Amino acid sequence: MTYTLEISDDLRERLDEHTEADETYEEFIAELVSIYETEGAFLQEGYSE
């Protein structure tokens, strides 16, 4: 099943800054989800618990 997700122009611009030239938003988001599932959380520079 395919879903359509609407995003704001600001978020689209942010995604454009992080995706590689031939990478789709779907591929980028799948990679983020994979990292989150593996690590349990996204790492942030300068962040510590």
Secondary structure by P-SEA (a helix, b strand, c coil): cbbbbbbcaaaaaaaaacccccccaaaaaaaaaaaaaaacccccccccc
